[in-house]
Amino acid sequence: MKRILPPLNALRAFEAAGRLGSFKEAAAELHVTHGAVSQQVRLLEEWLGAALFARHNRRVALTPAARAYLARIGPLFEQIAQATAGYGLPEAASRTLSVNAPATFTLRWLVPRLAKFRAGHADVDVRVETSNEPVESLTDSHDLIIRGGPDTFYGYAMRPFLCEERVPVCSPALLRRVPLRKPEDMRQHTLLHTSSLPRLWPDWLAQAGLAALRPAAALTFDHFYLTLQAAIDGIGIAMGPTALVADDLAAGRLVMPFTGPRLPSRSYCTYVPDGKSGDALVVLFRAWLEHEGMRPQDGPGPRDAGSLNAV
């Protein structure tokens, strides 16, 4: 007899959401978005012709029939996992995912989070190559490329996963040495520049109504990650992208002395060759990036410079 099976991806999303009691936690476990879990659950509900969850604020509760359904299918997922683990799969264990990303993004955002990905996917080897070359100029083949966007390139599927803005950032120690109570006080500070991004400070000062401001000094670096490191070391004030300084803000290595203005910036996007868009590892890593990209970027948020000067 022909087996009647529901959509298996939808069944997997239902099992995780039902077991954890949360679409958000299910999305984190499956490395997909909250919306993807909701969509898959709705698909299963339509297939079964019955509701599976009752929504209560941010939590979800199984209906009595769905609870009985979960009690029967839950152990089957565990059996499949155990059977698969015991099978070996030597080829899958040796699979390597090739990723190409900008150096500063890799150093300050991707690398600190890769341990989290590896913890859930120890059988996946990730090879990261850094480059700022445009997507169409890359000569080597990669499974997934990370660049700014959104842009369109023939033969690639693009999806944004991380948004950011640019704001002034500096170390708390710098503010203790030289107070910075209002933007005009930057006349007493060193402004840190990156040669490839020459318009950041002029654009910010113009928006702040200080186009004519002349700082005490200026220091220019050829790589953006050097500019940010100089800010952490208390050498001066840098224009920091919120996504790439979020960990430093949360740890207190950097602070935002002003609440604004904020310069808009391009999003980080994934560019996947059309021939690899259905690859299981590519789909997995791309979904993980999108999940991580949804997390708050600003750490504790902007703080008043005057309060920092009193620390």
Secondary structure as UniProt FT lines:
FT   HELIX           8..20
FT   HELIX           23..30
FT   HELIX           34..48
FT   STRAND          53..56
FT   TURN            57..58
FT   STRAND          59..62
FT   HELIX           64..87
FT   HELIX           90..93
FT   STRAND          96..101
FT   HELIX           103..105
FT   HELIX           106..110
FT   HELIX           111..120
FT   TURN            122..123
FT   STRAND          125..130
FT   HELIX           135..137
FT   STRAND          144..149
FT   TURN            154..155
FT   STRAND          156..162
FT   STRAND          165..170
FT   HELIX           172..177
FT   HELIX           183..188
FT   STRAND          190..194
FT   TURN            195..196
FT   TURN            198..199
FT   HELIX           200..207
FT   TURN            208..209
FT   TURN            211..212
FT   STRAND          217..221
FT   HELIX           224..232
FT   TURN            233..234
FT   STRAND          237..241
FT   HELIX           242..251
FT   STRAND          263..264
FT   STRAND          267..273
FT   HELIX           274..276
FT   TURN            277..278
FT   HELIX           280..293
FT   TURN            299..300
FT   HELIX           305..309
//
